[in-house]
Amino acid sequence: MNKKEAAASTPKGTVDRSEIFRASRRDFLKIGSLAAGGFVLGVNFQCSGPKGELVSFAPNAFVSIASDNVVTIIAHRSEMGTGIRTSLPMIVADELGADWSQVKIVQAEGDEDKYGNQNTDGSFSVRMFYEPMKKAGATARHMLMQAAAKEWGVDVSECDTENSQVIQKGGSKKIAFGDLVEQIKVMELPKAEDVPMKDFSSYKLVGKDVPIYDLEDIATGKAVFGADVDLPNMLIAVVRRSPVVGAKALSYSEEKALAVPGVKKVVKIDGVGLPTGLDKPLEGIAVLAENTWSAIKGSEALEVEWDLGPNQTYNSSVQLEEMVKSTASNGTVKRERGNFNQAKSSAGKTFEKTYLAPFYAHSTIEPPAAIADVKADGSVVIWAPSQHPQWARGAVAGALGVDLAKVRLNVTLLGGGFGRKSKPDYVVEAALLSKAAGVPVRVQWTRTCDLHHDYYHSHSAQRIVATLDGSGNLSGWNHHTVFPAIGSGLDAAPPSDGELDLGCRDFPYDVPNIRVEAHESTAHTRIGWLRSVSNIHHAFAIGAMMDELAEARGLDPVDQALQLLGDDRDLVFAGEMVGDYGNYGEKIEDFPWSTARMKKVIETVAEKSNWKANLAAGKAVGFAAHKSFLTYVACVVMVEKDANGNLLIPEVHYAVDCGIAVNTDRVRSQFEGGAQFATSLATTSAITLENGRVQQNNFDTYQIIRMPQAPKKTHVHIVPSMEKPTGVGEPPVPPFIPALANAVYKLSGKRNYQLPFQV
């Protein structure tokens, strides 16, 4: 990267679709306080669909400056520990020149007309809103400088902003933002081309460590999560849901539930039949009580008789065996380069391995909860820890049969999300029950409910066949993959192209003959997205196979990866994909697959981890690299055993290129948390079903790692970049799992082909 690129204020290739508008004070006051006479600014942002097509045009952000010098910024994304409620306002504040200690952040309610896309999922919040946030701050800054310049009788070029003041460059004059509010209120908005952006080098917040805005409240217990909302006359509901997806309640003992002290009402919820419908609740019987304990005990007393439906004989281990068998035959070809069959017939050596992964639950530490208050006029107010408030709002409107305008949704903090809380089924339950009871209702899922009725990450089977030619070069790669698709049901279908593009079809290595094949399967339970989605199993299979090939070829795994990435170039997979390449919803011309950037993170992690250093006896390291959600990540994991033979992870190194790293504190935190999350997926967690029922009931049987199993030190090396920001919530998970598996092999001498694994 040259000096000119490093000094640029706008990431390369950014397409800016935002417009500034003068927002109404009335709209702002709906969700936040504003001192009388304040100045309010908004941003219109054209949201792009999967291939850049315009899907909406809506104001996405409000920023206000009050006469008391407080700058208020509306956060329209959901906060679940990622720091997004801090990171996006940081961009506005930095361009504005605001004093961060005088910035107030207010959470927006769910309202697509006002805020555009609020779906906090898929690691795209910063990617989508970096430029609009910059423009909002820069426009307000420019207007403040114009007002000060007029008052001082100087040219606007002589002005700048810092610490919520306009200052005269090289002079002693300064004036607080709040003292200029009356002037800028009546000014014409400047044209976009007349508003200069700051140089990146002048930023005081972006690119630095900034603690999350809610840190003190969270640490001291003042922060409001979903289950913290308490309304007058509110009842607590616990739902006894169908034990098998598709089951129907034939009978239940309402009388026995009502006999439990504190229980006030029993309500039946008519749910979906088959495992389709990502926004609909399951069939269930709700017990409404004065407190959670009474609701739980009343639920246990219901004595429900079920018609278990078509999934009552389903066994996940049997299906997994069937999926493995299916990969031995031809599948639907989804990517083709060269002639793999010819490469195989002339191969000097052929490797064939099958990799298995189980169902996973999200197991958020805060189980789902939502509060609804349905009024007599049909309007409803909701409080929910929702990743996708617009979807939840629409689902509630549909379930109640009311106009969307009658549904107001307040977004609380989320105690973990990982994709689970983007689905609105639990929010719909609260609305239906409040309508039936005539009072506010909080639906509270228990840990058992959460594990038994999740939208699981699919179990999967993958068979990879790799060939070496007579000279030991990797000549062929044939990847067979099968798993129930997200949102699928009992009709057999292969994974969608979008799921295959999560680390499978976009295999980046310069192999002359590549074939990717997808196989059909069915879903007998609810399937959804979980942190990093299909990248989990695809990266495990590919990363583990690449390590095995490196050993067979007598190459260091890092050296092999660098060699196979080939010359520095941008991959577009032209003519190879059957169907379009999804590229995480972005045009590949705007976000190309850069081998140079991948090589840089590999080289960085090798250097920072002392990859080739001699290790003490009893220690081993493993390596893997993977690009997901447009972010390049390489990972080295060190393992050893304690005196009792238990696996320990003393050290992890990540190198990450996420473009402009807006808040480096949050980047590191996401990767530290990602290492913990991935350790659970790799070594302890699995959901199994027998006779259609989930076998795991709590954290005793669905294990997430405890402190002794957690990585002790996680080093996160952020590669400096002025490329467009991408995402950091999901990319830590995929490369960690194969890096850990490869390290365990070097420690134990045994390769693991199935998750979870133990030494």
N, C-alpha and C positions, 0 to 999 in steps of 0.2 A: 504494500500500500504506500503510495507516494505522499509527500507532504501536502500537496494540493488536495488530495482526497481526504486526508486526515483532518484538514481544516474546514472542509465543507460542512454546512449546517444541515443539509438535507440528504438523507440516505440515497444511494445510487438507485436510479430507476423508479423512484417514488412517483406514483400517479396521484396527484392531489385533486380530490373531487369535492372538497369542502367549500362552503360559503358562509360568510358571517352575516348575521341578521340582528336587529335590535329586538331583544326578547321583551315580553310583557312582564311587568312587575307582578301582575295578578297571577300569571302562571308560576313565577318563581316562588311566590308566597304560599303556593299550595303545599310545598314540601320543605321550605326553609325560611328562616327569618331574614328580613332585610330591613336595614335602617331606613327611615323615611328619607326620600330624596335620593336613594341609591341608584347607581348606574348598572344596568343589566345587559349582558351580551350573550348571544347564543351562536351556535354553529349548526348550519345545515350540512349534512353529510350524505352523499349518495353511496349506499351500501352495495357492494358488488356480490354477485352470485358466483357459482362455481367456475364460470369461465369469463368473469368480468362483466356479465350483463347486469343492468340496473334492476334491482329488486325493490328498492324503497328510497324515498327521499324524505328525511325527517331530521328535525333538530336533535342533536345528540348531546349537547353539553350547554350548560349555563355557567357563566361566571359573573359575579357581581362585585362591585366595589362600593362600600358604604362610607358615609361621611366620617365614621369613627376609624377609618383606615383598615377595617377588616375586609379581607377578600374571601368571598364564599364561592366554593366550587362544588357543583353537583356531580357526585359520582354515580354513574348509571350502570356500573357493573357490580356483580355480587362478590362480596369479600368472604373467602373461606380459608384464609391463611396464606394466600398467594401474594397478598399485598397490592392487588390491583386497585383497591380504593385509595391507595397512596400513590402508586406509580403514575397513573394517568393525570391526577391533579398536579403532580410534580412537574410535568411537562408544561402545563399551563402556567404555573407559578414561575418557572425558570424563564420562559419567554417574556412573561410580564415584568419580571424583576421584582417579584413580591417577596416580602419577608416571610419565610416559611412559618415562623412562630406566630404570625398574624393571619394565617390561612385557616379557614374553617371549611371542613368537608361535610357535606350533607348527602345522605343516601337517597337516591331517586326511588320513587315508587315504580312499579311495573307499568309502563305506558309506551307502547311502540310508536304511536303517533307523535309523541313528544321527543322520545329519546332514540328512536330507531332500534337497531338490534341490541338487545340486552342479554343475549345468551352467553353467559360466561362459561364457555366450554371450548374445547378444541385448541387451546393455547393461541388464540388469535386476537385477544383484546388489544394488546399494545400494537400488534401488526396493523390492525384496522384503524386505530384511533390516534396513532402517533402524530400524523400530519394535521388532522383537525384540531387536536389539542394545542399543537404549536401555533396554528393560525389564530385560534381564539386568544391566546396569550399575547401574541405579537400584535394583533389588531388593537386590543385594549392598550397595550404599551404605546403604540404609535399615536393613538388619540390623546393619551396623557401627555406625551412629549409635545404634541402640537399645542395643547392648551397651555402648557408651561412656557413654551417658546413665545407664544403670543403675549403672555403676561410679562415676560422678561424683555420682549422686543429683540429676540435673537432668532437665528435660523434653527429649525428643528434638528438639523444635523449636529448642532452643538449640545444637544441634550441626550441623556441616557437615563436608565432607571436602575435602582438598586435599593434593597431593603425597604420596599414599598414607598419609595420617594423618587421623584424626578430630580435629577441632578444636572448641573451645568458642567460639561467636560472641562477640566482644567480651571474651573472657577469655584466660587464658594456658595453659589446659589443652590438651594434645594427646596423642594416643596412636597408635602405628603400627598399620596394618592387621594386621600379623603377630602383634601382641600380643593381638589380639581373636579369633584363629582358634578357640581352644578354646571360647569363649563362643558364637560364632555357629554352631558345628557342631551344637549341641544345641537351637538355637532353632527354633521353628515358622516356616515360611515365611509372610511377610505376605500378606494378600489384595491382589490387584492394585489395588483401589480405594484401598488405604491407602498405596500407594507413589507419592509425588509425583515428577514429572520435573523436571529442572532447567530454568530459563529458558534459552533459546538464548543470550541475552546473556552468560551466565556461562561458556559453553564456552571452553576454552583450546586445544582441538585442532580440533574440528569447525568448518568454515568458515575454517580457516587453512591456511597452507602447512606441510605436514609431509613431510619426505623419506621415501621408501619404506624400509621396515624392512630390506630386503636390500641396500641401496645399497652399503655398504662391501664386502660379500662379492662382489657382482656386479662392482664396479669393480676388485677385487684378484684376481679369478679363483678365489675360494673357493666360490662358489655352485655348487650341483649342478644341472645340466640333464640332460636325458634321456641323452645319450651319455656323460656323465661317470661313470655308475654302472659300477663294475668289480667283478665277482664272481670268486671262485676257479673255475678250470676253464671259464670262460665262452668260448664261441665267438662269432665275429662272422658274421652272415649278410647277404649281399647277394642280392637276388632279381631274376632276369631275368623280368620280367613280360610278359604278352602285349602286343605292340605296338599291337594294335587291340582295343578293348573287345569282348568276346565271342569272342576267339580261343581256340583250344585247342592245347596242345602235342602234336604227333604223335610227335616223337622228339627226342633230344638226346644229346650225347656226354658221358656221365658220366665216362668214362675220361680224356678230355682235361682236364676240370676238375680231377679228382683228381691229375693229373700236375703241377699247379701247386704249387710248394713252399708248405707251410702249409695247404693245403686238406685238410679232414678228412672232409667228408661232403657229399653232394648229395641234396636232398629235393625232391620235387615237391609243389606246393600246388595242390589242385584248387579253382579259383576260380569265381566267378559267370560266367554266360554272357552275358547282355545287360546294359546299363548300369543295372540296377536293384539295389537293396540297398545302403543307405548304410553298412552295418556289416560287409560281407563283402570279403575280399581278392580280387584278380584272380588269374586263372590265372598260375602262374609256377613257375620252377625256382630253388630256393634253393641257394646255395653257402655252406657253413659252413667257416670257416677260423680260424686262430689270430690273424689280424689283418685289418684292413679292406682293406689293399692286396691281400693274397692273395685275399680274398673277391671283390674287384672283378675281378682278373685271371682268377680261376677262372670267374666269371660270363661274362666275355668269351669264354672258350674253349668254351662249352657247345655251340655250333653247333645251336641249336634250330630245328626245322622246325615251322611253325605252320599250322594250319587257321584262316585269318583270319576266317571267319564272316561274318555278314550286314552288318557295318559296313565291310568292306574297300574299298568304292567310295565311301565317304562323303567329301564335300568341303565344308568349312565355308563357303567363299565361295559355292558353288552354293546351299547351304541359305539363306544370308542373302539372296540374290537372290530365292529363292522366298518367303521370309518377307515381303520388301518387297512383292512382287506380291499376297500374300494380304491385306495391309492396304488394298488398293484396293477390296476388296469388303466386304460387310457382315460384321461379326463378331457374337459373342455379346454382347448388351448387358448391361453389369454395373452401370451407373449411368445414371439418366435424370432430368433436370430440364427442365421446359418442353418445347419442340419445336424441336430443332436443325434439322431439315429446313426448317421454316418460316423460321427465322432465316437460313438459308443462302440460301433463294430470294429473300428480301427484302433481302439484305445490300447495303450500299453498296460494300464491298470484302471479298474473301475471301483469306486466306493459307493456303497448304497446304505443309507442309514435312515431310520424312522424316528421322529421326535414327537413326543406326546405332552400335552398340557391339559390340566383339569379345568373344570368350571371354577371361577373365582367370584366371591362376593365383595362388595365395596367395603363393607364393615366400617363405615364411618363411625368415629367415636361418639358423635351425636347421632343417634338413630333418627329417622324421619319424624317430624312433628309439624303440625300446621294448625292455625287457629282461624276459624271463620265465624263471622257474625252476620247472619242473614236477617235483614230488616223486614218489617211488615210490608213495605212497598216493593219488595223483591230485590232491592239493592243488597250488596254484600261487601263487607270489608274483611280482608284477609291479612294475616301476618304469617309469613312463611320463610324458612331458610331455603330459598329457591335459587338455583343456578339459571333458570330460564323463566323469569316472571311473566313474560308475555305468553308463553305456552300455557303456563299454569292459569293465567287469567282467562285465556280463551277456552281452555278445557272446562273451567268452572262455569263460564257463561253457557257453554253447550250443555253441560250436565243439568244446570238449573233451568235452561230454556229462557234465559234473559239476554237482553242486549249487552254487548261488551262494555258499553259505557256505564252500566250499573255495577260493574265489578271493579273494586279498588284493591290493589295488592301492595302491601308494605313488605319490603325485603329486610329481613333480619340478617345478622351474621350467621354464617354456616359453620358448624363444627365438623368440617370435612365435607367434601362433595364427591370428587373423583368421577363425576358423571352421573352418579345416582340421583342427585337432587336437581338434575335438569328434567327428569320425568315428573309429571305433576299428579300422579295417581293419589298420593297421600293428601294433597291439597284438595282434590275433588272430594275425597272422603269427608274431609272436615266441612266442606260446603253442604254436601248432601245431609249430613247429620245435624248441622245447625238449622237447616230448613225444617227437618223433621221434628227437632226438639223445641224450636222457637226461642232458643237462647244461644249465646256464643258457645262454641264447642272447640276444644283442643283435641285433635287426634294424636295419640302418642303411641308410636311403635315401640315395642320392647326389642331387646337384642335378639330374642328368638324369632319374633316377627320379621325383623330385618334380615336375618340369615335365611329364613324359610321362604321369603316372598320377594326377593331381590330381582333386579334385571341383571342376570349373571353375565360375566365375560364367558364366551363360548369355550367349551373344551375343544381340542383340536388334535388332528393327526397330520403329520407332514412327512413325506418321503422325499429325500433328496438323493439324486444319483449324480455323481461327479466323475469325470473321466480325465485321466492324464495321458498325454500322447507319449510316443516313444522317447522323447527327450525330457519327460517329467513335467511338461508344461500343462497347466489346467486348460483342457481343450473343450470340455462340455459341462453344462450345468442344467439339470432337469429337476424342477421343483414341483412336487405334487402337494396341494394343500386342501384340507377339507375341515369345515367347522360350520355349525348352524349360524346362519346369517342374522344380523341384528333385525329384530322385528319380524322374523320369519315364523312360520307355523308348521302344520303337519304336511304341507305340500313340499316335496323334495325340491331343493334348489341349491345351486352353488353359491358361494359367497359373492357379494356384489363387487363390481370393479373398484368401488371406493374402498372396500375392505382389503382387497388384494393390493391396492396401491399403498397400503400401510406397511411398507417394508418387504414386499414380496415381488411384485412385478417390477418395481424400481430397483432391482438388483444392479448395483453400479459397476461391478468389476468387468474389466476388459477381457471377456471370455468369448471366443469366436462363435461358439454354438450354445444358445440358451433357449430353453423351452420351459414355460410356466404353465401348469395345468391345474384347473380347479375341479373339484368333485362335489356331487350333490349330497345333502343331508337334510334332516328335518329337525325342527325345534319342538321339544316336549315340555319346555318350561320357558319362562320369560328371558329373553336375551337382550342385552343393552350394551352400551359402551362403558368401559372402565378405563381409567387413566392409561393412556397411550394405545388403547384398543388393540387392534390386530398386530401392531408392532411387537407386542409382548411375545407371542409365540413365533412370529416370523423371525425376529431378531435372535431368539434362542436357537432356532434350528440353523440359521445361516451362520451365526457367530460360532457355534459349536462345530459345525462342519468345516468352516474355514480353518479353525485351529487344528483339527484332525488332518486336514490336507497339508497344512504347513509342516506338521511333524513328518508326514509321509514323504514330503518333498525335501526334507532336511533344511527347511528354512525357518528363520525366526518369524513368528506370526505378525509382528509389526512390519518387518521387511516385506513379507509376502503381501500384506494389505497395500502398502505403498506401491509395490511393483504392479499389482493387479489393477490399481486405479488408473494406471497409465499416464499419458500426457495430461497436463493441465487443460481442461476443456469443460464446456457446459453440456451436460447430457440432456437431450430432448426426446430420446427413445423413438425417433422418427421412423415410421413404417414398421415398428416392431410390436406395438400394442394392438390387441384386438379390442376395439373401442377406445374411448378417450382416456388419457392419463389424468387422474383427478388432481394431483399436485396440491392437495389440501385446500382446494377451492380457489387456487390462484393460477393465473396464466403462467405457464412454464417460462415464457419469455421474460416475465417480470421477476420470477423466482426460479432461476434455473438450478439444476442439480450440478453443483460445482465440485469437480474432483480436486481442484486446488484447495478449496476450503476444507474439504474432508482430510486431505493430506496434512494440512496445517494442524488440525486438532490432534491427529495421530502423532505427528512429530512432537507436538507440545506435551502430550501426556507421556510419551516415551521419555522425553527429557526430564520433565518434572518428577516423575516417579522413579527415576534411575532404573528404567526398565531392564537394562542389560547388566545391572550390577549383580555380583555374586551374593546370594542370600545365605543367611545362617541356616544350619540344618533344621528341618522341621517347618520351614516356611516355603511358600510358593506363591507365584503371581500368575494371573490370567489377564488376557487382553481381549477387547472387542470394540468395534466402532459401528455406529449406526446413525443414520439421518432420519429424523421424524419431525413432523410439524415444522418443516423447513429449517430445522436447527441441526447443526453438525455436532456430534458428540463422540468422543473416544474415552474409554474407561479402562483403568487398570485396578484390579482387586487383589489384595494380599490376603492369604489365609494361613492359619496355623491351627494346631490342636492344643488344648490345655491338658493338664495332668490326668484328667478323667477321660480324655479322648474326644471331648466336645469341640466342634468346629468354632473357631474364632475368626473374626475379620478385623485385624488390627488397623488396617489402613486402606483407604480408597482414594484414587486420583481420577478426577474428571478433567477433560479439556473441552470447552464448549465455545462454539461460535454461533451466537444468536443475533448477529448483526449488532446494532447499537444496544448495549445493555443499559436500559433506562435506570434501574435501581439495582446496583450490584449486590447490595445486602439481600434483596429478595431472590436474585439469581442463585446466590450461594445457598440460601435457605431452601429453595426448591430442589436443588440437587442433593443437599444433605437429607431432606425428607424423602426424595426419590430413591436414594440408596436404601433407606429403611424400608420403604414400601416394597421395593424390588426384592430385598432379602426375604421378606415374608412370602412373596409369590414364589420365589425360588426354592425355599427350604421348609416352609411350615404350612402353607395355606392350600386348601382344596375343598371344594364342594362336591359331594357325591349324592346321587339319587337312587333309591331303590323303591320299587312299586310306586313310582311317581313322586315320592316324598324325599325331601332333603334330609340327610342323616345328621347334619351338624346343628347343634342347638344353641351354642354359646361359644365364648372364646376358649373354653376348655377343649372343644372338639374342632372348631374352626380356629386354628392357631394363627395369631400374628406374633411377630417376634417380641421377645422380652428383652430387657436391658442387656443381659449377658450375650445375647445373640446379635445385638446390633453392631454395625460398623463403629469402631471406636474413634477414628479420625477420618473425616472426609474432606479432602482438599479439592477445591473447585478453582480451576485455572481458566479465567475468562480471556479468550483471544480477542484482542482489540480489533474492532471492525467499525466501519462507517457504512456498512450495508444496511438495508432496511431491517428494522427490528422484526424478529420472528416470535417464538414462544419458548417458555422454559418450564411450564408446569408438567408436561408429559414426557419430553425428551430424555430426562434422567433415567427412566425405567428400562427401556429396551436394551441398551448395551450392557447394563450392569449384570443382567442375568446370565448371558453367555460368558462374560468375563469371569464371573464367580464360578460357573461350571468348569471353565477351562483351568482356573486356579485349583479347584478341588481335584481335577484329574491329575495335575502335576504333583499335588500333595499325596494323593492316595493311589495313583496308578489305575484308577477306574474311571471310565467315561460314563457320564449320566445322560441318558436319552429321554428321560421322563421327569417332568416337574410334578410335585416338588421332590427334591432329592436330598439325601443326607449322606454323610461319609460313613 
